[in-house]
Structures are given as C-alpha cells and as structure tokens.
Amino acid sequence: MTTDITMLRRATAMPPSEMAPRYQELLRRLTTAARTNLGFPAATDIDYRPLAPLLGVLLNNLGDPWTDGVWPLHAKGIERDVLSFFAQLFRAPAGWTGYLTSGGTEGNHYGLWRGRTRLPNAVAYHSAAAHYSVPKAEHLLGLPSVTVAAAATGEIDYTDLQRQAARFPSRPAIVTATIGTTMTEAVDDVQRIHQALDAAGNTHRYVHSDAALAGVPLAVTADRPAFDLGDGADSISISGHKFFGTPLVCGVVIDGRGLGDLPPTIRYTGAPDTSITGSRTGLGAVMLAHALDVLGLPGLLDRAQRARSLAAYACHSLQAIGWPHWRNPAAFTVMLREPPQTVRARWHLPSTDGWSHLICMPGITTRHIDALIRDLALLLDGAQPSVVERSATVLRD
C-alpha cells in the first residue's frame, strides 16, 4: 500500500525544469532590486551560469584543503589552485596555508583565532571603523578587546593605537587592520601599525588584514598601499561575493605563518580539521576559479580601474549639482550627504552620521549614476520626495 508521505510527494512534485511560483516571484524581486543597488558591494559583471550543471552535485570540501580525504564529492584540487593564486597575489611567504571560508566574517574569526593561538595572553585591537564581525570574533574567542579611534576618513588613528597599546606593553598585541572600511573604504597601513606597536613597546604582535572588498583591487594596482603579507600582515581574508560577485557567499583566508604541525586526521573524514566550519563549499571554489579563468590578472586590473573611473565620474556628477561628497584615494566608494529616505530606499544607500555612500562595483554603469543624480537634482529643485519616487526611471538590462 502506498504510504501517505509518498502520495504527498507525488501530489506536490513539479517537473524538474519548472520553478515554483514563489521562487519565480523571488527571482523577479531580486532582479528588480539588483538594478538599483548602489549601496552594497556586489559585482554583477561576471556570468556564472555556465557552472549551472554543478548545482546537481553536493560539493563539500570537507576538512583540510590539502588532504583529499575519504569523502569523494569535493573540489579540493580547484580550491588549492584558488588559494595558490591568492597567496601569490598577497605575497605570502613560504610555508603559508589557508582555505575557502564562508565569507569575510569567518576569515576574520580565523585570523583572530590564529593570533590567539600563537599569543594566548594577547590584547586585541581594532579601529572604531572595523567591520562588526571583528569585535564579535574577539568576544567569541574571549580576547580582551580595545577599540582604537578612527580618523574622519575611516582610517585607524595610529597615535591612538600607540597610546592604547602602551597601556599593556608587557602583553602581546593582536591588531585587525581594515583594508577597505565598510562605510568609507578607508585602508589601514600595516607598516604604520607595526611602527605604532614598536613605539608602544609591544615586541610580540600578530596583524590580521580584513581585506574583504578592497584587497584584490588594491593588490593588482601599481601604487598599492601597505596592507598584505609582504607588508607585515600575518593573515589576510577577502570575500568572494563582493569584488567577484559570486552568487554564493564565500571567501578566502591566507595564513602567512602556516599551521606548523597539522592536527590529527579525523578517521571518519580522512582529513585533518583545520578550518572553523569543517564542511565548506566546493562550489564557491569553482566559482572563484571560473572568475579567475575568465578574467586573469589583466581583467582584474581593468575592472578595478573602470570602477575607480566610475567613482570619479560620480564625484564629478555630484559636484555639478552641488551635492556635498567626498572619496578616499583609490576607493570604489563615494560618500554623499545623506538624501531623503525615499532616495536612500530606492538606491539601497546605507547611512551613518548624516552621510550615505554609493559603491561603483563592476557592473554599475554611468546610467546608474546619472539616474541617481537626476533624483538628487529634482530634490535640489524643490521637488517633494514622492515626486522623485514617481519620476524615477527603472533601469533595465
């Protein structure tokens, strides 16, 4: 006799090629929202649809990426290629290690965990402009935490870092350098962080670079600031879904000092457990590899240059209508005086302290900037916010 659950499955089953109406509606909503997303960093210029056949396979890069292990459905070989690319890009020394993370938050957690492992009596320092995941990870790891002042631009205040670190001269320091702050895309200078710790008398330290968005575009730029492993960072993490726009949230962390002795192999998995999450996405590794295959280093540099040129165009356009704005050097991000809620909601612009920002990610064009400028110009001409909302043109691909 057919069971009730079997009958239910048959009654609700859809043809494999069909998407349920609620998912179709979700796709329509996401497509519409993506057309006017200027406030959050997600590139849209790379086509990942050629990888669609892999959605039919569970790709679990279980455990250490350097050991294939017992589980057969993985993409660790591709993960290793991706890690090697980023290790070279961020000038990792011999003996480095790393893995594909679930995103920038896990990368920061890993970096702080490695710092605590090497310096168990350390005090952790981060700037007031650091990503919110940093104090969270410090709390989860039980690290004494000190918030350092940030300049108006968002860059860490090195004088205050020296002053704060001098309060604990006998204790090691773990410092998170923010390479592209969330709001202003300011970049902390790793070499100046070391100089501040030297002046404070802290001889033992660990520096983690949180380079979620800005790390890759800065690394391919000739006039690069001091931020990576070659500049004195001990670890560095990036996000995959920001500059690369992967449709799956992921990231990479590179540990310049390496693990030393590997932990024992887990008999069940056949691999050491060297990551925070254990199970990790293999599909994210494939997506990043696909992006690197399509672009190469010249493509990465070209995308970064075009994004910065568009940011300069946005500044020029804001200047033309007299809207207050500013931008950090080499940033994709443009700060603008906070517009009314109706404009912020339409363009998905986050705000703090009277300022909003737009981010000129790859995939954003002058058409997007021009449409935003028209909305702002209407307000300057005395139009009510509701008029701006009604008059705004919906951008279409």
C-alpha positions in Angstrom: 0.0 0.0 0.0 1.3 3.5 -0.9 2.2 5.5 2.2 0.7 8.9 2.9 4.1 10.6 2.6 4.7 9.0 -0.9 1.3 10.2 -2.1 2.0 13.7 -0.8 5.3 13.8 -2.6 3.6 12.7 -5.9 0.9 15.2 -5.4 3.3 18.2 -4.9 6.0 17.2 -7.3 6.9 19.5 -10.2 8.6 18.8 -13.5 12.4 19.2 -12.9 12.7 22.2 -15.3 9.9 24.2 -13.5 10.4 26.7 -10.7 7.7 27.1 -8.2 5.7 30.4 -8.4 7.1 31.7 -5.1 10.6 31.2 -6.4 9.8 32.9 -9.6 8.4 35.8 -7.6 11.6 35.8 -5.5 13.7 36.0 -8.7 11.6 38.9 -10.0 12.1 40.8 -6.7 15.8 40.2 -6.7 16.3 41.2 -10.3 14.4 44.4 -9.7 16.4 45.2 -6.5 19.7 44.5 -8.2 19.1 47.1 -10.9 19.3 49.9 -8.3 21.7 48.5 -5.7 24.3 51.2 -5.4 24.9 50.9 -1.6 26.2 47.4 -1.1 29.3 45.8 -2.7 28.3 43.0 -5.1 29.8 42.9 -8.6 27.3 41.9 -11.4 29.6 41.7 -14.5 30.7 38.0 -14.3 28.4 35.3 -15.7 28.4 32.2 -13.5 25.6 30.4 -15.4 27.9 28.1 -17.3 28.5 26.4 -13.9 24.8 25.5 -13.5 25.3 21.8 -14.2 27.3 21.6 -11.0 24.2 22.5 -8.9 23.2 18.9 -9.3 26.1 17.7 -7.1 26.9 18.3 -3.5 30.4 19.8 -3.4 31.6 19.6 0.2 35.3 20.4 0.6 35.3 18.6 4.0 38.3 19.3 6.3 41.8 20.4 5.3 42.0 21.6 1.7 45.4 19.9 1.3 44.1 16.4 2.1 41.5 14.9 -0.2 40.2 12.6 2.5 37.5 9.9 2.2 34.5 12.0 1.0 34.6 11.8 -2.8 32.3 14.7 -3.8 34.7 17.6 -3.4 36.6 20.2 -5.4 39.7 20.5 -3.3 42.1 20.4 -6.2 40.4 23.6 -7.6 40.4 25.1 -4.1 44.1 24.6 -3.9 44.6 26.4 -7.2 42.5 29.3 -6.0 44.4 29.5 -2.7 47.7 29.4 -4.6 46.6 32.3 -6.8 45.7 34.5 -3.8 48.7 33.5 -1.8 50.9 34.8 -4.7 48.7 37.9 -5.1 49.1 38.8 -1.4 52.8 37.9 -1.4 52.6 35.1 1.1 55.9 33.7 2.4 56.9 30.0 2.1 55.0 27.8 4.5 51.7 29.6 4.1 48.3 27.9 4.4 44.7 28.8 4.0 41.3 27.7 3.0 38.0 28.7 1.4 35.7 30.3 4.0 32.0 31.1 4.3 32.8 34.8 3.9 34.7 37.7 5.4 33.3 37.1 8.9 34.8 33.6 9.1 38.1 34.9 7.6 38.3 37.5 10.4 37.4 34.9 13.0 40.1 32.6 11.7 42.8 35.3 11.7 42.0 36.3 15.3 41.9 32.6 16.3 45.4 32.1 14.8 46.6 35.2 16.6 45.2 34.0 19.9 46.7 30.5 19.4 50.2 32.0 18.9 49.8 34.7 21.5 47.5 33.4 24.2 48.0 36.3 26.6 47.3 39.0 23.9 45.1 42.1 23.9 43.1 42.6 20.6 42.9 46.0 19.0 40.6 47.2 16.2 39.5 50.6 15.0 36.1 52.1 15.5 35.5 51.7 11.8 36.3 48.0 11.7 33.7 45.5 10.5 31.2 44.4 13.1 32.5 40.9 12.8 35.8 41.8 14.4 34.5 42.7 18.0 32.1 39.7 17.7 35.0 37.3 16.9 37.1 38.8 19.8 34.2 38.2 22.1 33.7 34.6 20.9 37.4 33.9 21.4 37.5 35.5 24.8 40.1 38.1 23.8 40.4 41.3 25.8 39.3 43.9 23.3 40.3 47.6 22.8 38.6 49.9 20.3 41.0 52.4 18.7 39.8 55.7 17.4 39.4 56.3 13.6 40.0 59.4 11.6 37.1 61.1 9.9 38.1 59.3 6.7 37.7 55.9 8.5 41.4 55.1 8.7 42.7 53.9 12.1 44.3 56.6 14.3 47.9 55.4 14.7 48.6 57.8 17.5 45.7 56.4 19.5 46.8 52.8 18.6 50.2 53.6 20.1 48.6 55.2 23.2 46.2 52.3 23.7 48.9 49.6 23.2 51.3 51.4 25.6 48.8 50.6 28.4 49.7 46.9 28.0 53.4 46.9 27.0 54.1 43.5 28.5 51.2 41.8 26.7 51.3 40.8 23.0 49.1 42.7 20.6 46.7 41.3 18.0 45.6 44.1 15.6 43.0 43.8 12.9 43.9 46.2 10.0 40.8 47.1 8.0 41.6 47.2 4.3 38.6 49.0 3.0 36.2 50.0 5.8 32.5 49.2 5.4 31.3 52.8 5.1 34.2 54.8 3.6 36.6 52.2 2.1 39.5 53.6 4.1 42.7 51.5 4.2 44.7 51.0 7.4 48.5 50.9 6.8 50.0 47.7 8.1 53.6 49.2 8.3 52.4 52.2 10.3 50.6 49.7 12.6 53.9 48.0 13.3 55.6 51.3 13.8 52.9 52.3 16.4 53.4 49.0 18.2 57.1 49.4 18.2 56.7 52.9 19.7 54.4 51.4 22.4 57.0 48.8 23.3 54.9 45.8 22.2 57.5 43.4 20.9 55.2 40.4 20.2 52.3 41.0 17.8 50.0 39.5 15.2 48.3 41.6 12.5 45.3 40.3 10.5 44.2 42.2 7.4 40.5 42.3 6.8 40.5 43.0 3.1 37.0 41.8 2.2 36.3 44.2 -0.7 39.5 46.2 -1.4 42.2 43.5 -1.1 42.1 42.2 -4.6 41.7 45.6 -6.5 44.5 47.1 -4.4 46.8 44.1 -5.0 46.6 44.5 -8.7 47.2 48.2 -8.6 50.7 49.6 -9.1 50.6 52.2 -6.4 49.4 49.8 -3.7 49.3 50.7 0.0 51.0 48.6 2.7 48.3 46.0 3.5 49.2 42.4 2.7 51.5 39.6 3.8 54.5 41.2 2.1 54.0 44.3 4.2 53.9 42.6 7.6 50.4 41.2 7.9 50.3 37.6 9.3 47.0 36.7 7.8 44.6 38.2 5.3 41.0 37.5 4.3 38.8 38.5 1.4 35.1 38.0 0.4 34.3 36.2 -2.9 30.8 37.7 -3.3 31.9 41.3 -3.3 34.6 42.1 -5.9 33.9 38.8 -7.7 30.1 38.8 -7.3 29.9 35.1 -6.7 26.2 34.1 -6.4 27.2 32.1 -3.3 28.6 33.8 -0.2 32.2 32.7 0.3 35.7 34.0 0.9 39.4 33.1 1.2 41.8 33.3 4.1 45.6 33.1 3.8 47.6 32.4 6.8 51.2 33.5 6.2 52.8 31.8 9.1 51.2 28.4 8.4 49.8 25.9 11.0 53.1 24.2 11.9 52.1 20.7 12.9 48.8 19.6 11.5 46.1 18.4 13.9 45.5 14.7 13.8 43.5 13.3 10.9 39.8 12.6 11.7 39.3 8.9 10.9 35.7 9.5 9.7 36.7 12.1 7.1 40.2 11.1 6.3 41.5 14.7 6.7 42.7 17.0 9.4 40.1 19.5 10.7 42.0 22.8 10.0 39.1 25.1 9.3 36.4 26.7 11.6 33.4 25.2 9.9 34.6 21.8 8.9 32.3 21.3 5.9 33.0 24.0 3.3 31.6 24.9 0.0 33.3 23.4 -3.0 31.1 25.3 -5.4 32.4 28.6 -4.1 36.0 27.4 -5.0 34.7 26.6 -8.5 33.1 30.0 -8.9 36.2 31.8 -7.9 38.3 29.7 -10.2 35.8 30.4 -13.0 36.1 34.2 -12.4 39.9 34.0 -12.4 39.9 31.9 -15.6 37.6 34.4 -17.3 39.5 37.5 -16.2 43.1 36.7 -15.4 45.2 39.4 -13.8 44.7 41.9 -16.7 40.9 41.5 -16.3 41.1 42.1 -12.6 43.2 45.3 -13.1 40.8 46.5 -15.8 37.7 46.0 -13.6 39.4 47.9 -10.8 40.4 50.8 -13.0 37.0 51.1 -14.5 35.3 51.0 -11.1 37.6 53.8 -9.9 36.9 55.8 -13.1 33.2 55.5 -12.5 33.7 56.6 -8.9 35.5 59.7 -10.2 32.6 60.3 -12.6 30.1 60.0 -9.7 32.1 62.7 -7.8 32.1 64.9 -10.9 28.4 64.5 -11.3 27.7 65.3 -7.7 29.9 68.3 -7.9 28.0 69.5 -10.9 24.7 69.7 -9.0 26.3 71.0 -5.8 25.7 67.9 -3.7 28.3 67.5 -0.9 30.5 64.4 -1.3 34.0 63.0 -0.8 36.0 59.9 -1.6 39.1 58.1 -0.2 42.0 57.6 -2.5 41.6 54.6 -4.9 38.2 53.8 -3.4 35.2 52.5 -5.4 33.1 54.1 -2.6 31.8 57.7 -2.8 30.4 59.4 0.3 27.5 61.8 -0.3 25.4 63.9 2.1 22.5 61.8 3.2 19.5 62.2 0.9 15.9 61.7 2.0 14.6 58.2 2.8 12.8 57.8 -0.4 16.0 58.1 -2.4 18.0 56.0 0.0 15.4 53.3 -0.2 15.3 53.3 -4.0 19.1 53.1 -4.4 19.7 51.0 -1.2 22.1 53.5 0.3 23.2 52.9 3.9 23.8 55.9 6.0 25.5 57.0 9.2 26.2 60.3 10.9 24.5 62.3 8.1 26.3 60.6 5.2 25.4 57.9 2.8 27.6 56.1 0.3 27.4 54.6 -3.1 29.8 51.9 -4.3 30.8 51.7 -8.0 31.2 48.0 -8.3 31.9 46.2 -11.6 28.6 46.0 -13.4 27.5 49.5 -12.3 27.5 52.0 -15.2 27.2 55.7 -15.9 23.4 55.1 -16.5 23.0 54.2 -12.8 24.9 57.2 -11.6 23.0 59.5 -14.0 19.7 58.2 -12.7 20.7 58.8 -9.1 21.9 62.3 -10.0 18.5 63.1 -11.6 16.8 62.1 -8.4 19.0 64.3 -6.3 18.7 67.2 -8.8 14.9 67.0 -8.5 15.2 67.4 -4.7 17.5 70.4 -5.1 14.9 71.9 -7.5 12.4 71.7 -4.7 10.5 68.5 -5.7 8.9 66.5 -2.9 10.4 63.1 -2.2 7.1 61.5 -3.5 7.6 63.2 -6.9 11.2 61.8 -7.1 9.9 58.3 -6.4 7.2 58.6 -9.1 9.5 60.1 -11.7 12.5 57.8 -11.2 13.2 55.6 -14.3 13.5 51.9 -13.6 16.9 50.7 -15.0 16.7 47.5 -17.1 19.4 45.4 -18.5 
